[in-house]
Amino acid sequence: MSVPSKEELARIIAQRLTITDEKAMTLVETAEHLYIGKMQDRFSEIRVKNRIKRTNPFLLRIRGVTSVKAWAEMQLRGALFASEEEAVGHLLENIAKICHPGARDPVHPEDFDYEVSKEEGTVGYQVKMSWDCMPMSSRKNLSRTTEKLKEIYAADGKSFTGVFAPCYGRATTSQSPGQQYLSLASREFWTRVGNGDEHYDVKVGEVCALICSEFRATIESALMPDLVQRLAEAAEPIIGNGTGAVDYPKLFRAINS
């Protein structure tokens, strides 16, 4: 099966998300930058001592990891998954900003990623991956920012609503006592982005898979094998026994000393 060109991919995405080909191409190029560009930069260095220090030796032993190469694979795959989640979070933020009708950069660039103005007032959106990813300190900051922006807009006779917009899941309540902003359920957020399409979240999921799967495959096939080999070779003198097996006393000393 032939891989579609970026232009073909953009046309497919434009149809599915009901956006222009130009906006769809922006999404394709953003995904390429996040996956191929940023991840390649991040994994271009072995940083063996740093990766050893970040190893949980108890879990490693419980999971029965016996070879240095298996350790290297586990370390890099875990780092890849974490980087992938970050990359997809940025991609979803870009999708929302590009697809939401009337979205623009915030006039007052505080804690919000974009804003939409209508006759009833301006709404600022802070886009996060999930409903539970914001610590209490960030929630307080968002409330303070929302309160301040309400005062700024009110001085011009306008209203402002701050919105916490998770890409998946929903908070237990839309507005806790003292909370100045509104927490949307993810489906409601994507329905707004999709101009009333209640299944827009599903379409966004399809598009993410479509535009990221090939870039992900490139990372897996072209980057990971060489990295695993180089990391294992660098780690062997530090945590290995000379035959490719993990020397657990050496590993514990390398981590806990």
N, C-alpha and C positions, 0 to 999 in steps of 0.2 A: 504494500500500500504506500503510495507516494505521500510525502510530507507536503502539506500546502505551503505556498509561499506566504510571506508576511502580508502581501496585498490580498491574497485569497482569504487568509485568516481574518483580516480586518473586515472584509465584506461579510463574512459569516457572522462575526461579532456584531457588526452594525445592524444586521437584520434581527438578531436575537435580542439585543438590548434596545432596539429602536433609537439608534443614534447615528450620526453621520459617519461616513467612511473615515474622515479625517480624525474624528474623536476616537474611533475604534483603533486606528493605527497608533495613536498616542498610547492607548492601553497596551497594545502588543509590544511597543518599544519600551514601555515602562516595565513590563514583565521581563523582557529580555535583559534589561539593565539590572533588575533586582536579582534575577536568578544567575545569569551568566556573568555579569559584571561584578556586582557586589560579592556574591558568593565566591567567585574565583579569586578576588582580592583577599577575602577573609581567609581562604584556605590555601593561599599561596605559600605560607610559611608553616613549617612543622611545629615549632614551639613545643618541643617534646617535654621540657621540664614543667611548663605550664599545664600541659595536658595530664601529666602524671600527678601533679598536685591536685588536680580537679577530679582524680579518680576516687571513687568510694571503694576501698579495698574489701570491706565487709560484703557489699553486694556482689563484687566481682567474684569473691570466693564462693558465696552462696550459689551464684549462677554457674559455677563450674567452669570458668574460663581458665584454660590451661596453657594456651600459647600466647606469645607476645603479639603475634599477628591478629589473633582473635580479640585481644585487648585493643589493638589499634583500630580494628574495624568497629568495635563497640564505641570507642571514644569519638571517632569521626562521624559515625552515623548519628550519635546523639547530638553532636554539634550541628550536623546538617539539618536534623529535624528542628532544632531550636532556631537556626537561621532561616529555615523555610517558613516557620510560623511568623517570624518577624517580616520576611519578605511578602508573604501573602497579606499580612495586616496592612502593609503600606499599599499593596496593590488594591485591596478592597477600599481603602480610603480614597485612592485615585478614581476607582470606578464610581464611587458615590459622588465625588465632586464633579466628575465629567458628565454623569448621567442625570443627576438631579436637575430638573427644570429650574432655570433661573439661578443656579448656584454660582457664587463668585467668591473671590478672596475676601476675608473679613475686612471691613472698613477699619475696625480696631483689632488688630491681630493679637489677641490675648491667648486664651486657651482653646479657641475654636478653629476647626480646620477649614470651614467655609460657612457662608451664610446665604439665606434666601429671603428676599424681601417681597412682600405682597401688600395689598391695601390694609390688611389687618395688622401688619407690623413685620418686624424682622426676626428671623429665627436663626440662631447660631448653632451649628452642629459640631460636637466633638465626637469623632468616629474612633471606636476601639474594637478590638477583635471580639471580645466577649463581654457579657454583662458583669462578670465578677473580676475583671482585670484591673480595676481602679482601686488603689489603696485609700484608706481613710483620709490621709493628708491631701491626696489629689482631689478627693470629693469636696473637701473643705475649700480648696483653692478654686474649684469650679463654681462652687456656690458664691464665693466672694467675688469672682470675676463676673458672674451673672448679675449679681446685685449691683455692682459698679456700672455695668453696661446698661442696666435698666434705668439707672439714674441719668446716664449720658443721653440715652435716646429719649427719655421723658422730658428732658430740658428742651428738646426740639419738637415736643408734642407727638412723639412716636413711641411705640411699644417694642420691647425686646424680650424674646424667650430663649433661654439657653436649653439645649437638648443634649443629653448623653445618648449616643446612638451606637449600641452594640451590633456587631455584624452577625452574631448568633446568640440565641438565648434571650432571657428577659429577667429583669430584677423582680423581687417579690412585691415591690410596690413602685408606682410611678413617681411618687414624691413623698419621701419620708419627712417627718416633722423637722422644720428648720432648713430643709433642702430647698435651694432657690431655683434649681434647674429641674427639668422634666426628664425622667428616664423612660425612653421608648422601648417597647418590645421590639425585637429585631425584625419581626415580620412587618410591623407597622412602619418601621424606619425604611425598609426596602420598598414597601408599597409607596411611600412618599417619593423615594428616589425614582421609582418606575412610573411616576405620574398616575398613580391609582391602580396599577397592576398588582393584585394581591399575591401573585405567584412570581414576582420579580426576584425574590431571594433564590428560588430554584433556578431561574435563568442565569443569575449571577454565578451560582455554583457551577453550572454547565460551562459557562464562559471561562471561569478560572481553570477548570480542568482542561479545557480546550487549549488555552494559550500557555499554560504552565507545564503540561505533561511532556512536551518535546524538550523544553529547556531543562526540566528535571532529569529526563533521560540522558541528556548531554552531561550533566553533572555526574550522574551515576556511572556512565560508561567511560567518559573521557577523563574525569578528574579523580574520582575516588580510588580506583585501583592503584594508581601511582602514589597517591598520598598515603594509602594504607601501607604500601611496601616501604616507603621512605620513613614513615613514622615508626614502623616496627624495627627497622634497621637502626634508627637513632635511639630507640628505647631499649634494645637488647642489652647493651652494656650496663644499663642502669637497673633494669628490673628483670632481666633474663638470666638463665643459668648457663648460657653458652651453647645450648642446643635448640633454642627457639621456644623453650618452655618458660612460663612465668616462675620466677623465684619469689615466693610470697614473703619470706622474711625480708628480702631486699626491697620488695615493693612497699611493705609497711614502713621500713626505715626511710625510704625515699619520700614517703608521704608524711609520716608522723614525726620526723626528726626536725 
